[in-house]
């Protein structure tokens, strides 16, 4: 480890692999280290199925024989979908990672209301056809969607009297006469907010989120969501390949004993007896790995590699459920998302359900993988996800874990240690990408520019 590196990345979770790829493409010499012997960290896909049983039930646990071949399963620990026109797809296109991956559209997007599951209406035609609303409410909602599509923050003629700086989203709902149930699925199933705090904020951000949903839906039809064949574990591996092509060096199964800090700034990562030097702007600094010290000026890592520099902000509960049938009331969808808005079940945060199957090459034929997740609010987390579990029908096997959620205690600009946030319970990648882009901007002092790729789609990159 006597080479000099521009940046050292610790952990091969999706966020860290994206950053590694972006830094490598930007011309940085990157050393990427993970204590595990597999890619993905917390966002790994477990295969074969035996690996899932061993992780949750112990070394001797085995799946029953009727679940098919173990190698036909790829079970995400943290399943999420990609918005077809969202930030992660743009990152994939910009970096060329799409050449390593295949995607399939998720078949359905649903929302829970009054004990039933409904398809999410996302355009004027669906708004008129949905049974979520009565006839007059449908007309009001259609008028609202037309206004959303036409709104341009830079064109006063599209504002219709609403001031983008002072008018709140709640006032917009009132302006169009939308009732609380309509506001519920608009804010949570279209704009994908996790709670209702957004209602008191200026409306333009919510309008942009609804547009993103609608634009993503328009790309592939069935839903706004995409998912990589063979599971999300393909994503970090795709970015890892990208980093390697641009000269990045990877070390898996390498113990990391801590960061080396001098005068308040990181100068290394400790792993053994050698020194791998890394430089940035002509200056040599580093990362420490055991009794070895790999030197660099910057470190990018997940919270587990810098526990003295993060704070716990809450918990997320996730239940992985194996089913031998599609989720009831989803039109036999082979894949889908269901959002349960918090008010529907008397909570502060939403409950999220995702489902994938053999259609996504993650399970044998006839089998489905459903995940139910939410932010923990009480001392009995498992009871909190019951409304979601009850929608799944009979469950063949269930694996439940409560995860602590961490965020960095500072921005990293002084120490040059840039730490990602823990994954939230949402079933989409928009919050993940915001964190990655924010870290990239702080670490490189440059904002990632999407403007040159907005006209591209996944097909354009093949």
DOLOKE-763405 format. One line per field, with one value per residue (C-alpha): residue number from 0; y negated, z, x negated; residue in three letters. Coordinates in pm, 1 decimal. Example, Ala and Ser with C-alpha at 12.3 -4.5 7.8 and 13.67 -1.06 7.14 Angstrom:
% residues 2
k = 0	1
c2 = 450.0	106.0
c3 = 780.0	714.0
c1 = -1230.0	-1367.0
r = ALA	SER
% end
This chain:
% residues 462
k = 0	1	2	3	4	5	6	7	8	9	10	11	12	13	14	15	16	17	18	19	20	21	22	23	24	25	26	27	28	29	30	31	32	33	34	35	36	37	38	39	40	41	42	43	44	45	46	47	48	49	50	51	52	53	54	55	56	57	58	59	60	61	62	63	64	65	66	67	68	69	70	71	72	73	74	75	76	77	78	79	80	81	82	83	84	85	86	87	88	89	90	91	92	93	94	95	96	97	98	99	100	101	102	103	104	105	106	107	108	109	110	111	112	113	114	115	116	117	118	119	120	121	122	123	124	125	126	127	128	129	130	131	132	133	134	135	136	137	138	139	140	141	142	143	144	145	146	147	148	149	150	151	152	153	154	155	156	157	158	159	160	161	162	163	164	165	166	167	168	169	170	171	172	173	174	175	176	177	178	179	180	181	182	183	184	185	186	187	188	189	190	191	192	193	194	195	196	197	198	199	200	201	202	203	204	205	206	207	208	209	210	211	212	213	214	215	216	217	218	219	220	221	222	223	224	225	226	227	228	229	230	231	232	233	234	235	236	237	238	239	240	241	242	243	244	245	246	247	248	249	250	251	252	253	254	255	256	257	258	259	260	261	262	263	264	265	266	267	268	269	270	271	272	273	274	275	276	277	278	279	280	281	282	283	284	285	286	287	288	289	290	291	292	293	294	295	296	297	298	299	300	301	302	303	304	305	306	307	308	309	310	311	312	313	314	315	316	317	318	319	320	321	322	323	324	325	326	327	328	329	330	331	332	333	334	335	336	337	338	339	340	341	342	343	344	345	346	347	348	349	350	351	352	353	354	355	356	357	358	359	360	361	362	363	364	365	366	367	368	369	370	371	372	373	374	375	376	377	378	379	380	381	382	383	384	385	386	387	388	389	390	391	392	393	394	395	396	397	398	399	400	401	402	403	404	405	406	407	408	409	410	411	412	413	414	415	416	417	418	419	420	421	422	423	424	425	426	427	428	429	430	431	432	433	434	435	436	437	438	439	440	441	442	443	444	445	446	447	448	449	450	451	452	453	454	455	456	457	458	459	460	461
c2 = 0.0	-243.1	-418.9	-766.1	-809.5	-1116.6	-979.7	-675.1	-536.7	-305.1	-64.8	63.0	-39.2	-195.4	-553.6	-485.6	-300.1	-585.1	-834.2	-612.7	-595.4	-969.9	-1054.3	-810.3	-945.6	-1295.2	-1191.7	-1112.9	-816.0	-618.6	-340.6	-164.2	61.3	279.1	492.5	738.9	996.4	888.4	568.3	370.6	325.5	263.9	236.2	580.2	845.5	1183.6	1493.7	1784.9	1797.2	1987.8	1668.0	1487.0	1763.6	1773.7	1394.5	1374.9	1720.4	1846.9	2052.5	2377.4	2232.6	2367.8	2273.9	2538.6	2740.3	2613.1	2269.3	2391.2	2350.9	2115.5	1955.6	1841.7	1595.5	1244.5	1080.0	707.9	606.9	254.5	270.7	-50.5	-141.2	-396.3	-681.8	-644.7	-1014.7	-1055.3	-1143.5	-790.9	-707.8	-1032.2	-936.7	-590.6	-742.1	-1012.2	-766.0	-491.4	-232.6	-136.0	77.6	322.6	339.8	432.7	275.6	370.9	146.0	205.5	307.3	112.0	-186.2	-177.9	-377.0	-263.3	-438.9	-331.7	28.4	76.3	57.7	-174.7	-241.0	-582.2	-823.3	-1031.5	-1204.2	-1367.2	-1050.8	-834.0	-1105.7	-1082.4	-701.9	-637.0	-518.5	-699.8	-1009.6	-1111.9	-1272.7	-1636.9	-1575.7	-1407.6	-1722.4	-1939.6	-1702.2	-1700.5	-2081.8	-2071.0	-1826.0	-2040.9	-2343.1	-2140.6	-2034.5	-2391.5	-2558.9	-2726.5	-2911.2	-3150.3	-3231.2	-3440.1	-3364.6	-3002.0	-3087.6	-3148.5	-3392.8	-3167.2	-3322.4	-3059.0	-3221.8	-3268.4	-3032.7	-2701.9	-2365.5	-2357.1	-2682.8	-2527.2	-2233.9	-2484.0	-2693.8	-2394.6	-2274.8	-1937.6	-1739.9	-1583.5	-1234.9	-1377.6	-1579.9	-1259.7	-1052.7	-1355.0	-1438.6	-1081.9	-865.7	-1122.6	-1370.0	-1088.1	-1287.1	-1078.9	-1308.8	-1619.1	-1887.1	-1977.9	-2130.9	-2437.5	-2489.7	-2692.4	-2481.1	-2472.9	-2178.6	-1968.0	-2061.8	-1951.1	-1619.4	-1554.9	-1642.4	-1396.6	-1120.7	-1206.0	-1237.9	-907.1	-738.1	-871.3	-700.4	-337.9	-336.3	-90.6	-281.4	-548.5	-295.3	-81.4	202.5	379.0	744.6	972.7	723.0	398.9	560.6	508.1	129.5	96.3	357.8	156.1	-158.7	47.3	168.7	-189.8	-300.5	-13.0	-104.8	-454.3	-324.1	-273.3	-7.8	224.7	418.8	643.1	838.9	581.0	480.3	105.8	12.6	-361.0	-699.0	-881.7	-1247.8	-1511.3	-1876.6	-1814.9	-1673.8	-1317.9	-1193.0	-820.1	-490.6	-212.8	149.2	301.5	217.9	42.0	-316.2	-373.6	-742.6	-951.9	-1310.5	-1589.7	-1921.8	-1805.1	-1744.9	-1402.4	-1297.6	-961.4	-691.2	-436.0	-55.0	152.3	86.2	-6.7	-366.3	-453.9	-827.9	-1067.0	-1406.6	-1292.7	-1000.2	-911.2	-645.6	-507.0	-573.7	-237.9	-344.8	-669.0	-601.4	-882.2	-1130.2	-1038.3	-1070.5	-840.1	-1011.7	-729.1	-375.2	-200.9	137.9	361.5	693.3	915.9	1143.7	1440.2	1510.8	1778.8	1547.5	1186.6	927.5	930.3	638.9	540.7	688.7	986.4	751.2	933.2	623.1	318.3	47.3	-32.7	-342.3	-365.3	-738.4	-793.8	-944.7	-632.4	-430.8	-701.3	-746.5	-1029.3	-850.6	-648.8	-270.3	-143.9	189.4	310.8	639.2	808.5	1159.6	1397.7	1131.7	934.3	1241.2	1233.6	1543.2	1877.2	1887.7	1854.4	1678.0	1313.3	1098.2	827.2	571.6	367.2	75.2	-240.2	-481.7	-352.6	-563.9	-342.1	-81.2	194.5	155.9	483.0	372.2	55.6	245.1	468.0	260.7	340.5	707.3	759.8	650.3	924.7	1226.9	1553.9	1513.5	1819.8	1671.9	1342.4	1180.7	866.4	630.3	286.2	64.4	-240.3	-551.1	-776.2	-1104.4	-1287.0	-1541.6	-1788.7	-1858.0	-1725.3	-2039.0	-2088.9	-1726.4	-1618.5	-1311.6	-1290.9	-1049.1	-931.1	-910.0	-577.1	-454.6	-571.7	-348.1	-487.5	-249.0	-490.1	-630.8	-1005.7	-1070.0	-845.0	-1049.2	-1380.4	-1261.3	-1142.6	-1468.1	-1673.9	-1478.0	-1507.0	-1883.7	-1922.3	-1698.1	-1842.4	-2195.6	-2137.3	-2078.8	-1783.0	-1913.3	-1723.1	-1970.8	-1799.2	-1464.3	-1556.4	-1451.4	-1099.7	-781.9	-437.0	-322.9	-608.1	-470.2	-112.8
c3 = 0.0	-95.2	-369.3	-330.2	-359.2	-407.4	-201.6	9.4	31.9	317.0	270.8	-51.6	19.9	-272.2	-166.2	-124.5	-457.2	-639.1	-484.4	-573.2	-933.4	-957.2	-804.6	-1035.0	-1344.8	-1227.2	-1247.9	-881.6	-785.1	-547.6	-298.0	-193.5	114.3	275.0	587.1	431.9	165.6	-51.9	-214.6	-93.6	282.6	430.3	78.1	-34.7	-205.2	-33.8	-250.2	-221.2	2.3	265.3	328.4	432.3	676.2	826.8	870.5	1055.9	1215.8	1280.5	1109.6	1097.1	968.9	632.2	408.6	348.8	26.7	-132.0	-179.4	-479.5	-554.1	-318.2	-599.1	-766.9	-482.1	-454.4	-143.7	-88.7	270.3	189.7	-122.1	-309.8	-654.9	-900.9	-1029.1	-1408.4	-1450.9	-1113.1	-987.5	-970.4	-1329.2	-1440.0	-1243.2	-1402.7	-1748.6	-1686.6	-1556.7	-1809.5	-1541.3	-1738.7	-1964.8	-1673.3	-1573.5	-1703.1	-1564.7	-1558.7	-1488.1	-1159.2	-1249.3	-1001.5	-766.3	-499.7	-200.9	107.4	207.8	448.5	467.1	89.3	-173.7	-471.8	-779.6	-756.0	-1014.6	-1166.8	-1468.4	-1567.2	-1725.8	-1423.2	-1193.4	-1363.1	-1352.9	-996.5	-722.1	-463.4	-496.6	-564.2	-892.4	-790.2	-611.8	-929.1	-1127.4	-871.0	-866.0	-1245.2	-1244.7	-983.1	-1190.2	-1503.2	-1302.8	-1165.5	-1514.4	-1644.3	-1344.5	-1411.1	-1123.9	-1377.1	-1557.0	-1351.9	-1597.8	-1474.0	-1104.0	-1107.4	-819.3	-599.7	-480.9	-495.5	-205.1	41.8	-55.3	133.4	-7.4	237.4	84.6	-262.8	-152.6	-17.9	-335.8	-544.8	-285.8	-236.5	69.0	326.4	166.3	-170.4	-3.3	174.2	-134.7	-329.0	-66.4	24.1	-286.5	-556.5	-390.7	-166.1	156.1	470.9	697.5	669.0	753.8	383.9	396.4	578.1	331.3	6.6	-261.9	-553.5	-416.9	-385.3	-737.6	-868.9	-685.4	-838.2	-1182.3	-1128.4	-1049.9	-1355.3	-1589.1	-1463.1	-1517.7	-1873.4	-1960.7	-1909.2	-1845.0	-1569.6	-1281.9	-1237.6	-1086.9	-1226.9	-1062.7	-1172.3	-1270.3	-1011.3	-727.1	-596.2	-524.0	-894.6	-845.9	-613.1	-819.1	-1134.2	-982.2	-849.1	-1203.9	-1323.2	-1058.3	-1147.7	-1518.0	-1425.9	-1210.1	-875.0	-646.4	-441.3	-124.8	12.6	338.4	474.5	840.5	901.1	1253.5	1241.0	1091.2	1158.8	1243.9	1275.7	1359.9	1313.3	960.4	837.0	726.3	700.4	748.8	952.7	822.6	858.2	833.2	496.2	399.0	94.7	20.9	-131.5	-247.2	-327.8	-476.8	-460.8	-84.7	68.5	349.0	429.4	570.3	834.5	816.1	1110.6	1156.3	788.3	707.8	366.7	341.0	177.4	220.1	214.8	339.5	225.6	436.5	582.2	951.4	1071.6	983.9	1186.8	1483.3	1689.9	1420.3	1389.2	1602.4	1625.6	1499.8	1518.8	1407.6	1105.5	1116.0	807.7	760.7	470.4	387.0	147.7	-18.4	-258.5	-408.2	-529.0	-278.0	-272.1	-435.1	-657.5	-978.0	-941.7	-991.2	-1014.1	-863.1	-692.0	-430.4	-171.9	48.4	364.3	448.5	820.5	888.2	753.9	1047.6	1312.2	1275.9	1223.9	947.9	645.9	609.0	285.4	111.5	-188.9	-373.9	-640.8	-784.9	-1049.7	-1307.5	-1161.1	-1143.7	-763.6	-673.9	-824.6	-1020.2	-796.3	-517.6	-412.6	-183.8	3.4	237.6	493.2	652.8	854.0	1095.3	1452.4	1673.6	1977.2	2200.1	2002.4	1643.8	1514.8	1603.7	1400.8	1072.1	1131.0	895.0	620.2	709.6	711.0	346.3	231.2	284.7	413.2	478.9	425.6	609.1	783.0	881.9	1096.8	1202.8	1363.6	1232.4	1405.1	1184.9	1195.1	1044.3	1064.7	1342.3	1103.0	730.4	705.8	546.9	829.0	896.5	529.2	655.5	456.8	606.2	443.6	627.0	711.5	469.5	546.9	518.2	182.3	-113.6	-361.0	-414.8	-424.4	-64.9	-123.9	-428.4	-249.4	15.8	-245.5	-443.3	-124.1	-13.9	-362.6	-358.6	-12.2	-96.4	-437.9	-391.9	-724.0	-779.0	-1000.2	-1326.2	-1461.0	-1734.0	-2012.4	-1959.9	-1905.0	-2262.5	-2222.1	-2121.2	-2026.3	-2385.7	-2517.3	-2321.4	-2447.2
c1 = 0.0	-274.2	-76.4	65.8	442.5	657.5	947.2	1026.3	1379.1	1478.8	1770.6	1925.9	2283.9	2467.2	2393.3	2022.1	1999.9	2176.0	1932.9	1637.0	1754.8	1818.5	1479.5	1298.4	1473.1	1373.1	1008.7	941.3	725.9	948.3	880.6	1201.8	1201.0	1470.2	1446.7	1695.1	1607.6	1903.0	2025.6	2324.4	2286.4	2631.3	2774.3	2651.8	2864.9	2827.5	2786.8	2829.8	3138.0	2937.3	2741.8	3061.5	3158.5	2809.5	2800.2	3131.4	3166.9	2814.2	2544.7	2743.2	3071.2	3190.1	3484.3	3751.8	3708.4	4030.9	3871.9	3675.2	3306.4	3127.8	2927.9	3251.4	3308.2	3160.7	3304.5	3240.9	3173.2	3292.3	3514.4	3580.0	3709.4	3570.9	3786.4	3765.1	3687.4	3520.0	3174.3	3030.9	3127.3	2961.1	2650.3	2650.6	2675.7	2416.9	2159.1	2236.2	2317.5	2631.0	2411.3	2369.8	2737.0	3081.1	3396.9	3761.8	4058.4	4241.6	4596.1	4804.0	4805.1	5075.3	5195.5	5388.6	5711.2	5982.5	5868.6	5840.1	5564.2	5610.2	5398.1	5231.5	5379.3	5100.4	5252.9	5581.0	5728.8	5652.9	5784.1	6123.5	6128.7	6009.4	6243.9	6030.6	6250.5	6607.1	6711.3	6675.1	6345.9	6214.1	6284.3	6109.4	5813.1	5789.2	5784.9	5507.5	5296.9	5332.0	5211.5	4917.8	4806.6	4825.6	4660.7	4326.5	4163.1	4004.9	4332.0	4572.3	4852.3	4857.1	4885.4	5263.0	5229.0	5012.7	4685.1	4405.4	4221.5	4505.6	4792.1	4779.0	4879.7	5171.6	5297.0	5268.6	5486.3	5739.5	5718.4	5828.3	6080.4	5910.7	6017.9	5788.0	5791.0	5684.7	5410.1	5306.8	5229.8	5101.4	4839.9	4744.0	4800.0	4715.8	4477.0	4346.2	4321.1	4280.4	4487.0	4707.6	4449.6	4428.7	4778.7	4646.8	4358.8	4375.1	4542.0	4288.2	4086.8	4402.1	4508.1	4167.5	4199.6	4543.5	4402.9	4117.7	4369.2	4579.2	4278.9	4139.7	4474.8	4487.6	4157.4	4260.4	4634.2	4723.7	4566.0	4296.6	4056.4	3773.8	3582.1	3260.0	3283.5	3117.9	3165.2	3024.9	2688.6	2620.4	2612.4	2310.5	2127.2	2198.9	2048.5	1757.6	1685.1	1699.5	1449.2	1216.6	1225.8	1110.6	826.5	997.4	847.2	1071.9	994.5	1270.1	1247.3	1002.4	1030.2	1046.9	940.9	1000.4	926.0	599.7	658.3	387.2	456.8	828.3	795.5	794.1	453.2	514.7	701.6	543.0	526.6	176.2	-191.7	-220.8	-145.6	74.0	33.7	304.1	293.0	531.4	425.2	64.6	65.5	10.6	242.0	410.4	643.9	541.2	606.8	468.0	97.1	79.4	165.0	303.5	258.0	503.3	662.6	1024.3	1228.2	1581.7	1758.0	2079.2	2158.7	2019.1	1663.9	1672.9	1899.3	1745.9	1851.8	2220.0	2531.6	2829.8	3144.4	3397.2	3471.3	3621.6	3794.6	3787.6	3967.4	3861.3	4154.2	4141.6	4477.7	4601.3	4865.7	4895.0	5013.0	5395.5	5583.9	5287.4	5430.9	5193.7	4897.2	4564.9	4404.2	4548.8	4520.5	4786.7	4773.8	4982.8	5008.5	4955.7	5299.2	5468.8	5334.1	5291.6	4915.9	4669.4	4470.2	4581.6	4553.1	4392.8	4444.0	4243.9	4283.7	4066.7	4070.4	3941.2	4030.5	3737.7	3509.4	3493.8	3701.5	3810.3	4136.5	4439.1	4246.8	4250.9	4035.1	4226.4	4071.0	4263.9	4080.4	4138.3	3975.9	4003.6	4229.8	4297.0	4131.0	4307.6	4179.5	4324.1	4675.8	4620.2	4586.8	4891.3	5112.1	4862.2	4814.6	5191.4	5212.7	4974.5	5198.4	5040.9	4665.5	4443.5	4142.9	4070.7	3740.4	3759.6	3483.6	3473.9	3193.0	3047.2	3040.7	2734.0	2627.8	2293.7	2243.1	2077.3	2050.1	1692.9	1550.9	1298.1	1201.4	1243.2	1431.9	1756.8	2008.7	2331.8	2663.4	2825.3	3092.0	3445.7	3756.9	3873.8	3904.5	3745.6	3396.3	3464.1	3348.5	3045.1	2941.5	2986.9	2742.4	2487.7	2504.5	2474.3	2164.7	2012.4	2059.8	1906.7	1612.7	1527.6	1672.5	1849.3	2220.1	2307.1	2453.2	2754.4	2848.3	2655.3	2829.1	3194.4	3283.2	3143.2	3322.5	3195.9	3240.0	3019.5	2726.5	2742.7
r = UNK	UNK	UNK	UNK	UNK	UNK	UNK	UNK	UNK	UNK	UNK	UNK	UNK	UNK	UNK	UNK	UNK	UNK	UNK	UNK	UNK	UNK	UNK	UNK	UNK	UNK	UNK	UNK	UNK	UNK	UNK	UNK	UNK	UNK	UNK	UNK	UNK	UNK	UNK	UNK	UNK	UNK	UNK	UNK	UNK	UNK	UNK	UNK	UNK	UNK	UNK	UNK	UNK	UNK	UNK	UNK	UNK	UNK	UNK	UNK	UNK	UNK	UNK	UNK	UNK	UNK	UNK	UNK	UNK	UNK	UNK	UNK	UNK	UNK	UNK	UNK	UNK	UNK	UNK	UNK	UNK	UNK	UNK	UNK	UNK	UNK	UNK	UNK	UNK	UNK	UNK	UNK	UNK	UNK	UNK	UNK	UNK	UNK	UNK	UNK	UNK	UNK	UNK	UNK	UNK	UNK	UNK	UNK	UNK	UNK	UNK	UNK	UNK	UNK	UNK	UNK	UNK	UNK	UNK	UNK	UNK	UNK	UNK	UNK	UNK	UNK	UNK	UNK	UNK	UNK	UNK	UNK	UNK	UNK	UNK	UNK	UNK	UNK	UNK	UNK	UNK	UNK	UNK	UNK	UNK	UNK	UNK	UNK	UNK	UNK	UNK	UNK	UNK	UNK	UNK	UNK	UNK	UNK	UNK	UNK	UNK	UNK	UNK	UNK	UNK	UNK	UNK	UNK	UNK	UNK	UNK	UNK	UNK	UNK	UNK	UNK	UNK	UNK	UNK	UNK	UNK	UNK	UNK	UNK	UNK	UNK	UNK	UNK	UNK	UNK	UNK	UNK	UNK	UNK	UNK	UNK	UNK	UNK	UNK	UNK	UNK	UNK	UNK	UNK	UNK	UNK	UNK	UNK	UNK	UNK	UNK	UNK	UNK	UNK	UNK	UNK	UNK	UNK	UNK	UNK	UNK	UNK	UNK	UNK	UNK	UNK	UNK	UNK	UNK	UNK	UNK	UNK	UNK	UNK	UNK	UNK	UNK	UNK	UNK	UNK	UNK	UNK	UNK	UNK	UNK	UNK	UNK	UNK	UNK	UNK	UNK	UNK	UNK	UNK	UNK	UNK	UNK	UNK	UNK	UNK	UNK	UNK	UNK	UNK	UNK	UNK	UNK	UNK	UNK	UNK	UNK	UNK	UNK	UNK	UNK	UNK	UNK	UNK	UNK	UNK	UNK	UNK	UNK	UNK	UNK	UNK	UNK	UNK	UNK	UNK	UNK	UNK	UNK	UNK	UNK	UNK	UNK	UNK	UNK	UNK	UNK	UNK	UNK	UNK	UNK	UNK	UNK	UNK	UNK	UNK	UNK	UNK	UNK	UNK	UNK	UNK	UNK	UNK	UNK	UNK	UNK	UNK	UNK	UNK	UNK	UNK	UNK	UNK	UNK	UNK	UNK	UNK	UNK	UNK	UNK	UNK	UNK	UNK	UNK	UNK	UNK	UNK	UNK	UNK	UNK	UNK	UNK	UNK	UNK	UNK	UNK	UNK	UNK	UNK	UNK	UNK	UNK	UNK	UNK	UNK	UNK	UNK	UNK	UNK	UNK	UNK	UNK	UNK	UNK	UNK	UNK	UNK	UNK	UNK	UNK	UNK	UNK	UNK	UNK	UNK	UNK	UNK	UNK	UNK	UNK	UNK	UNK	UNK	UNK	UNK	UNK	UNK	UNK	UNK	UNK	UNK	UNK	UNK	UNK	UNK	UNK	UNK	UNK	UNK	UNK	UNK	UNK	UNK	UNK	UNK	UNK	UNK	UNK	UNK	UNK	UNK	UNK	UNK	UNK	UNK	UNK	UNK	UNK	UNK	UNK	UNK	UNK	UNK	UNK	UNK	UNK	UNK	UNK	UNK	UNK	UNK	UNK	UNK	UNK	UNK	UNK	UNK	UNK	UNK	UNK	UNK	UNK	UNK	UNK	UNK	UNK	UNK	UNK	UNK	UNK	UNK	UNK	UNK	UNK	UNK	UNK	UNK
% end
